[in-house]
Amino acid sequence: MSVSINKDLCIGCGVCVSISPKGFKMGDSGKAEVLLQDNSSASNAATSCPVQAITVN
């Protein structure tokens, strides 16, 4: 599984961190960062992202 965040789209709302605190964190830039590639909650976080900034392959 590959999880990535498009930093140009990310608005830093924190929904992904709320859904998967072990898989994502808020970075110093105020944008989300991926912590764990093999994250069973990543798909849920991706569909919950209001700007669709998370890609799961």
N, C-alpha and C positions, 0 to 999 in steps of 0.2 A: 504494500500500500504506500502511496506517495501523497503527502498532504502539503499543500502550499497556500500561501496567502499573497494576493495581489496587493502590494502596499499602496498602489495608486488608487485602488478602490476602497480599501479599508478606512472606515471612519472612526475606529477605536471605540465602538459601542460596548464591547466586552461580552456580548452574548456567547461567543465561542468559549470564553474563559468560564462563564457561568455554567455552561453545559458540560465542559470537559476541562476542569482546572489542571489535570495532569497532562493534558495534551496541548494546551495553549497558555500563553501568558501575555500580559500587556508589556510591551517593550518601553524603553526610555523615550522613544519617539512618540509614544501614545498610540501606537498601532499594535495589532496583535502579532504574535510570533508563535511559530510551531515549536513545541517542546518534544513531541513524541510522534514519530511517523506511523508506528503501528498502534493506532488509536481507534478503538472500536466506536467511540462517540464522534469521530470526525465527520462522518456522513450526516449525522443529526445536526452538528454545528454548521456544516456547509449549507444545509437546507434552511437553517434558522437565521443565517446571516442576512441582514436586511439589504445589503448591497451585493450579495453573491460574490464576495471577495475570496472565499475559500474553495479550493479545487481539491478533490479527492480522486485519485486514479488507482 
